[in-house]
Amino acid sequence: MRLADLKIGLAVTGSHCTLEAVFKEVEKLVQEGATVYPIVSENVAATDTRFGRSADWLRELKRITGQEIIQSITDAEPIGPQSWLDIILVAPCTGNTLAKLANGITDGPVLMAVKAHLRNQKPVVIAISTNDGLGMNAKNLGLLLNVKNIYFVPFGQDAPMMKQQSLVAHMDRIKDTLLRAMEGKQLQPLLVEHK
């Protein structure tokens, strides 16, 4: 499988501190020939933070992908019946999104995109970025690790002395995780020391 053959749904959620790292990796995917279709959560679409303005993030995402951004549940729903994506990458995936996925809640465009895509038995890759991955969200992480067609970008504790429960994916492993997921395999090792 080559990146140039892939149609990737990029589902972006509101871990604003990791958006820059994710966008950097997505730009590499596009440069290698992948077609990337952006999907954003309501928080990404409308929330300005100390990490940047929502309008600026959306503009950058459109520039990188060259595609219109899916920002509503109704625009995300056809992903299922039309089956036009090969794989979905949820990056970054917040603890809130992780919990909703694990519990079957579909109340936003990212969650609808994932649900619609999974109904076609196609792979979803999750790049987590959450302050409670080893806390309240550990149970949801455990559930999703055992769900068919869900794969994780290798992750680790990003600040174990200051934020003992925080987990962040190694965004530089997105490409390799996508390619392995297309083969039905989880990239290993999954748990890695954070840089």
Phi and psi in degrees as GROMACS dihedral restraints (atoms count N, CA, C in turn):
[ dihedral_restraints ]
;  ai    aj    ak    al  type     phi  dphi    fc
    3     4     5     6     1  -113.6    20    10
    4     5     6     7     1   149.9    20    10
    6     7     8     9     1   -59.1    20    10
    7     8     9    10     1   -34.9    20    10
    9    10    11    12     1   -61.9    20    10
   10    11    12    13     1   -19.1    20    10
   12    13    14    15     1   -90.3    20    10
   13    14    15    16     1    -8.3    20    10
   15    16    17    18     1   -95.4    20    10
   16    17    18    19     1   139.5    20    10
   18    19    20    21     1  -106.9    20    10
   19    20    21    22     1   110.3    20    10
   21    22    23    24     1  -108.3    20    10
   22    23    24    25     1   127.9    20    10
   24    25    26    27     1   -87.7    20    10
   25    26    27    28     1   121.5    20    10
   27    28    29    30     1  -101.7    20    10
   28    29    30    31     1   108.2    20    10
   30    31    32    33     1  -101.5    20    10
   31    32    33    34     1   111.5    20    10
   33    34    35    36     1  -105.3    20    10
   34    35    36    37     1   125.5    20    10
   36    37    38    39     1  -116.0    20    10
   37    38    39    40     1   175.5    20    10
   39    40    41    42     1   -80.6    20    10
   40    41    42    43     1    38.2    20    10
   42    43    44    45     1   -87.1    20    10
   43    44    45    46     1    78.4    20    10
   45    46    47    48     1   -59.1    20    10
   46    47    48    49     1   -27.6    20    10
   48    49    50    51     1   -69.2    20    10
   49    50    51    52     1   -15.6    20    10
   51    52    53    54     1  -111.4    20    10
   52    53    54    55     1     3.4    20    10
   54    55    56    57     1   -60.5    20    10
   55    56    57    58     1   -41.6    20    10
   57    58    59    60     1   -61.2    20    10
   58    59    60    61     1   -43.9    20    10
   60    61    62    63     1   -65.0    20    10
   61    62    63    64     1   -40.1    20    10
   63    64    65    66     1   -65.5    20    10
   64    65    66    67     1   -47.2    20    10
   66    67    68    69     1   -61.6    20    10
   67    68    69    70     1   -35.7    20    10
   69    70    71    72     1   -60.8    20    10
   70    71    72    73     1   -44.0    20    10
   72    73    74    75     1   -70.6    20    10
   73    74    75    76     1   -36.8    20    10
   75    76    77    78     1   -65.5    20    10
   76    77    78    79     1   -38.3    20    10
   78    79    80    81     1   -60.6    20    10
   79    80    81    82     1   -36.7    20    10
   81    82    83    84     1   -65.3    20    10
   82    83    84    85     1   -40.0    20    10
   84    85    86    87     1   -61.0    20    10
   85    86    87    88     1   -43.8    20    10
   87    88    89    90     1   -65.1    20    10
   88    89    90    91     1   -41.7    20    10
   90    91    92    93     1   -62.8    20    10
   91    92    93    94     1   -28.1    20    10
   93    94    95    96     1   -88.2    20    10
   94    95    96    97     1     4.2    20    10
   96    97    98    99     1   107.0    20    10
   97    98    99   100     1    -3.7    20    10
   99   100   101   102     1   -69.5    20    10
  100   101   102   103     1   147.4    20    10
  102   103   104   105     1   -98.6    20    10
  103   104   105   106     1   121.3    20    10
  105   106   107   108     1  -115.9    20    10
  106   107   108   109     1   126.1    20    10
  108   109   110   111     1  -109.0    20    10
  109   110   111   112     1   112.5    20    10
  111   112   113   114     1   -80.5    20    10
  112   113   114   115     1   140.4    20    10
  114   115   116   117     1  -132.7    20    10
  115   116   117   118     1   130.5    20    10
  117   118   119   120     1  -125.3    20    10
  118   119   120   121     1   149.7    20    10
  120   121   122   123     1   -74.6    20    10
  121   122   123   124     1   165.8    20    10
  123   124   125   126     1   -60.4    20    10
  124   125   126   127     1   -36.3    20    10
  126   127   128   129     1   -64.6    20    10
  127   128   129   130     1   -42.7    20    10
  129   130   131   132     1   -66.1    20    10
  130   131   132   133     1   -38.8    20    10
  132   133   134   135     1   -70.4    20    10
  133   134   135   136     1   -25.4    20    10
  135   136   137   138     1  -131.0    20    10
  136   137   138   139     1    -2.9    20    10
  138   139   140   141     1  -108.3    20    10
  139   140   141   142     1   123.1    20    10
  141   142   143   144     1   -90.3    20    10
  142   143   144   145     1   136.1    20    10
  144   145   146   147     1  -133.3    20    10
  145   146   147   148     1  -179.7    20    10
  147   148   149   150     1   -67.6    20    10
  148   149   150   151     1   -11.8    20    10
  150   151   152   153     1   -91.3    20    10
  151   152   153   154     1    -7.5    20    10
  153   154   155   156     1   146.9    20    10
  154   155   156   157     1   165.8    20    10
  156   157   158   159     1   -86.4    20    10
  157   158   159   160     1   143.5    20    10
  159   160   161   162     1   -58.6    20    10
  160   161   162   163     1   -41.3    20    10
  162   163   164   165     1   -60.5    20    10
  163   164   165   166     1   -37.8    20    10
  165   166   167   168     1   -69.3    20    10
  166   167   168   169     1   -40.6    20    10
  168   169   170   171     1   -63.7    20    10
  169   170   171   172     1   -43.1    20    10
  171   172   173   174     1   -64.7    20    10
  172   173   174   175     1   -41.7    20    10
  174   175   176   177     1   -61.2    20    10
  175   176   177   178     1   -42.4    20    10
  177   178   179   180     1   -66.9    20    10
  178   179   180   181     1   -39.7    20    10
  180   181   182   183     1   -63.8    20    10
  181   182   183   184     1   -41.6    20    10
  183   184   185   186     1   -67.2    20    10
  184   185   186   187     1   -38.8    20    10
  186   187   188   189     1   -62.7    20    10
  187   188   189   190     1   -45.1    20    10
  189   190   191   192     1   -65.1    20    10
  190   191   192   193     1   -45.7    20    10
  192   193   194   195     1   -89.7    20    10
  193   194   195   196     1   -27.2    20    10
  195   196   197   198     1    71.5    20    10
  196   197   198   199     1    17.2    20    10
  198   199   200   201     1  -122.2    20    10
  199   200   201   202     1   155.2    20    10
  201   202   203   204     1   -68.5    20    10
  202   203   204   205     1   148.6    20    10
  204   205   206   207     1   -94.7    20    10
  205   206   207   208     1   128.7    20    10
  207   208   209   210     1   -80.2    20    10
  208   209   210   211     1   121.7    20    10
  210   211   212   213     1  -128.0    20    10
  211   212   213   214     1     8.6    20    10
  213   214   215   216     1  -138.5    20    10
  214   215   216   217     1   159.4    20    10
  216   217   218   219     1   -61.7    20    10
  217   218   219   220     1   -42.3    20    10
  219   220   221   222     1   -66.4    20    10
  220   221   222   223     1   -32.5    20    10
  222   223   224   225     1   -76.2    20    10
  223   224   225   226     1   -25.6    20    10
  225   226   227   228     1   -83.6    20    10
  226   227   228   229     1   -26.4    20    10
  228   229   230   231     1   -58.6    20    10
  229   230   231   232     1   -37.9    20    10
  231   232   233   234     1   -64.5    20    10
  232   233   234   235     1   -11.7    20    10
  234   235   236   237     1   -55.5    20    10
  235   236   237   238     1   -35.0    20    10
  237   238   239   240     1   -72.0    20    10
  238   239   240   241     1   -66.1    20    10
  240   241   242   243     1   -63.2    20    10
  241   242   243   244     1   -31.4    20    10
  243   244   245   246     1   -85.1    20    10
  244   245   246   247     1   -19.0    20    10
  246   247   248   249     1    46.6    20    10
  247   248   249   250     1    48.1    20    10
  249   250   251   252     1   -95.5    20    10
  250   251   252   253     1    -7.0    20    10
  252   253   254   255     1  -100.5    20    10
  253   254   255   256     1   148.4    20    10
  255   256   257   258     1   -87.0    20    10
  256   257   258   259     1   -34.7    20    10
  258   259   260   261     1  -157.6    20    10
  259   260   261   262     1   150.9    20    10
  261   262   263   264     1  -117.4    20    10
  262   263   264   265     1   135.7    20    10
  264   265   266   267     1  -112.3    20    10
  265   266   267   268     1   117.2    20    10
  267   268   269   270     1   -96.1    20    10
  268   269   270   271     1   104.2    20    10
  270   271   272   273     1  -151.9    20    10
  271   272   273   274     1   121.9    20    10
  273   274   275   276     1   -75.6    20    10
  274   275   276   277     1   155.2    20    10
  276   277   278   279     1  -108.8    20    10
  277   278   279   280     1   111.9    20    10
  279   280   281   282     1   -71.5    20    10
  280   281   282   283     1   165.7    20    10
  282   283   284   285     1   -62.5    20    10
  283   284   285   286     1   -35.2    20    10
  285   286   287   288     1   -62.8    20    10
  286   287   288   289     1   -46.0    20    10
  288   289   290   291     1   -66.1    20    10
  289   290   291   292     1   -41.3    20    10
  291   292   293   294     1   -57.1    20    10
  292   293   294   295     1   -46.6    20    10
  294   295   296   297     1   -63.7    20    10
  295   296   297   298     1   -42.1    20    10
  297   298   299   300     1   -67.5    20    10
  298   299   300   301     1   -40.7    20    10
  300   301   302   303     1   -60.2    20    10
  301   302   303   304     1   -44.9    20    10
  303   304   305   306     1   -64.7    20    10
  304   305   306   307     1   -25.1    20    10
  306   307   308   309     1  -110.9    20    10
  307   308   309   310     1    14.2    20    10
  309   310   311   312     1    69.0    20    10
  310   311   312   313     1    27.8    20    10
  312   313   314   315     1   -92.1    20    10
  313   314   315   316     1   129.1    20    10
  315   316   317   318     1  -125.0    20    10
  316   317   318   319     1    82.2    20    10
  318   319   320   321     1  -122.8    20    10
  319   320   321   322     1    22.9    20    10
  321   322   323   324     1  -162.5    20    10
  322   323   324   325     1   171.3    20    10
  324   325   326   327     1   -62.2    20    10
  325   326   327   328     1   -39.5    20    10
  327   328   329   330     1   -65.3    20    10
  328   329   330   331     1   -46.8    20    10
  330   331   332   333     1   -65.3    20    10
  331   332   333   334     1   -39.0    20    10
  333   334   335   336     1   -64.4    20    10
  334   335   336   337     1   -41.8    20    10
  336   337   338   339     1   -60.0    20    10
  337   338   339   340     1   -44.9    20    10
  339   340   341   342     1   -65.4    20    10
  340   341   342   343     1   -46.5    20    10
  342   343   344   345     1   -59.7    20    10
  343   344   345   346     1   -46.6    20    10
  345   346   347   348     1   -63.1    20    10
  346   347   348   349     1   -38.0    20    10
  348   349   350   351     1   -71.9    20    10
  349   350   351   352     1   -42.6    20    10
  351   352   353   354     1   -64.4    20    10
  352   353   354   355     1   -27.5    20    10
  354   355   356   357     1   -65.0    20    10
  355   356   357   358     1   -19.8    20    10
  357   358   359   360     1   -93.1    20    10
  358   359   360   361     1    10.4    20    10
  360   361   362   363     1    59.2    20    10
  361   362   363   364     1    39.0    20    10
  363   364   365   366     1  -110.6    20    10
  364   365   366   367     1   157.0    20    10
  366   367   368   369     1   -75.9    20    10
  367   368   369   370     1   145.5    20    10
  369   370   371   372     1  -124.1    20    10
  370   371   372   373     1   129.6    20    10
  372   373   374   375     1  -109.6    20    10
  373   374   375   376     1   132.6    20    10
  375   376   377   378     1  -114.3    20    10
  376   377   378   379     1   128.4    20    10
  378   379   380   381     1  -113.5    20    10
  379   380   381   382     1    95.2    20    10
  381   382   383   384     1   -73.5    20    10
  382   383   384   385     1   151.0    20    10
  384   385   386   387     1  -153.1    20    10
  385   386   387   388     1    94.0    20    10
  387   388   389   390     1  -146.9    20    10
  388   389   390   391     1   139.8    20    10
  390   391   392   393     1   -78.3    20    10
  391   392   393   394     1    -7.3    20    10
  393   394   395   396     1  -126.4    20    10
  394   395   396   397     1    29.7    20    10
  396   397   398   399     1   -62.8    20    10
  397   398   399   400     1   -29.2    20    10
  399   400   401   402     1  -105.7    20    10
  400   401   402   403     1    13.6    20    10
  402   403   404   405     1  -114.2    20    10
  403   404   405   406     1  -123.9    20    10
  405   406   407   408     1   -59.7    20    10
  406   407   408   409     1   -27.6    20    10
  408   409   410   411     1   -88.8    20    10
  409   410   411   412     1    -2.8    20    10
  411   412   413   414     1   -58.8    20    10
  412   413   414   415     1   -38.1    20    10
  414   415   416   417     1   -65.3    20    10
  415   416   417   418     1   -37.3    20    10
  417   418   419   420     1   -70.7    20    10
  418   419   420   421     1   -37.8    20    10
  420   421   422   423     1   -60.7    20    10
  421   422   423   424     1   -44.9    20    10
  423   424   425   426     1   -60.5    20    10
  424   425   426   427     1   -41.3    20    10
  426   427   428   429     1   -62.5    20    10
  427   428   429   430     1   -47.9    20    10
  429   430   431   432     1   -70.9    20    10
  430   431   432   433     1   -25.5    20    10
  432   433   434   435     1   -63.8    20    10
  433   434   435   436     1   -19.0    20    10
  435   436   437   438     1  -109.1    20    10
  436   437   438   439     1    14.3    20    10
  438   439   440   441     1   -97.1    20    10
  439   440   441   442     1   131.0    20    10
  441   442   443   444     1   -58.7    20    10
  442   443   444   445     1   138.8    20    10
  444   445   446   447     1    72.4    20    10
  445   446   447   448     1    10.5    20    10
  447   448   449   450     1  -112.0    20    10
  448   449   450   451     1   130.1    20    10
  450   451   452   453     1  -129.3    20    10
  451   452   453   454     1   155.3    20    10
  453   454   455   456     1  -119.6    20    10
  454   455   456   457     1   139.0    20    10
  456   457   458   459     1   -67.9    20    10
  457   458   459   460     1   132.4    20    10
  459   460   461   462     1   -50.3    20    10
  460   461   462   463     1   140.6    20    10
  462   463   464   465     1  -138.5    20    10
  463   464   465   466     1   166.4    20    10
  465   466   467   468     1  -159.6    20    10
  466   467   468   469     1   178.3    20    10
  468   469   470   471     1   -74.8    20    10
  469   470   471   472     1   126.6    20    10
  471   472   473   474     1   -88.0    20    10
  472   473   474   475     1   -23.9    20    10
  474   475   476   477     1  -150.1    20    10
  475   476   477   478     1    68.7    20    10
  477   478   479   480     1   -62.3    20    10
  478   479   480   481     1   -25.3    20    10
  480   481   482   483     1   -82.3    20    10
  481   482   483   484     1   -30.2    20    10
  483   484   485   486     1  -101.2    20    10
  484   485   486   487     1   -34.7    20    10
  486   487   488   489     1  -131.3    20    10
  487   488   489   490     1    80.7    20    10
  489   490   491   492     1   -61.1    20    10
  490   491   492   493     1   -24.6    20    10
  492   493   494   495     1   -99.3    20    10
  493   494   495   496     1    -0.4    20    10
  495   496   497   498     1   -80.8    20    10
  496   497   498   499     1   136.3    20    10
  498   499   500   501     1  -128.9    20    10
  499   500   501   502     1   137.7    20    10
  501   502   503   504     1  -138.3    20    10
  502   503   504   505     1   136.6    20    10
  504   505   506   507     1   -70.6    20    10
  505   506   507   508     1   152.6    20    10
  507   508   509   510     1   -82.6    20    10
  508   509   510   511     1    95.1    20    10
  510   511   512   513     1   -59.9    20    10
  511   512   513   514     1   -25.2    20    10
  513   514   515   516     1   -70.6    20    10
  514   515   516   517     1    -3.5    20    10
  516   517   518   519     1  -105.9    20    10
  517   518   519   520     1    10.8    20    10
  519   520   521   522     1   -58.6    20    10
  520   521   522   523     1   -51.0    20    10
  522   523   524   525     1   -55.8    20    10
  523   524   525   526     1   -51.3    20    10
  525   526   527   528     1   -62.8    20    10
  526   527   528   529     1   -37.1    20    10
  528   529   530   531     1   -65.9    20    10
  529   530   531   532     1   -42.7    20    10
  531   532   533   534     1   -59.2    20    10
  532   533   534   535     1   -46.9    20    10
  534   535   536   537     1   -65.0    20    10
  535   536   537   538     1   -39.9    20    10
  537   538   539   540     1   -68.0    20    10
  538   539   540   541     1   -40.4    20    10
  540   541   542   543     1   -61.6    20    10
  541   542   543   544     1   -34.9    20    10
  543   544   545   546     1   -65.9    20    10
  544   545   546   547     1   -19.8    20    10
  546   547   548   549     1   -93.0    20    10
  547   548   549   550     1     1.4    20    10
  549   550   551   552     1    79.2    20    10
  550   551   552   553     1    24.7    20    10
  552   553   554   555     1  -127.9    20    10
  553   554   555   556     1   148.3    20    10
  555   556   557   558     1   -88.3    20    10
  556   557   558   559     1   127.5    20    10
  558   559   560   561     1   -62.5    20    10
  559   560   561   562     1   134.8    20    10
  561   562   563   564     1  -122.3    20    10
  562   563   564   565     1   155.8    20    10
  564   565   566   567     1   -70.6    20    10
  565   566   567   568     1   150.2    20    10
  567   568   569   570     1   -83.0    20    10
  568   569   570   571     1   -42.9    20    10
  570   571   572   573     1   -95.3    20    10
  571   572   573   574     1   118.6    20    10
  573   574   575   576     1  -132.7    20    10
  574   575   576   577     1   151.5    20    10
  576   577   578   579     1   -68.8    20    10
  577   578   579   580     1   137.5    20    10
  579   580   581   582     1   -80.6    20    10
  580   581   582   583     1   147.6    20    10
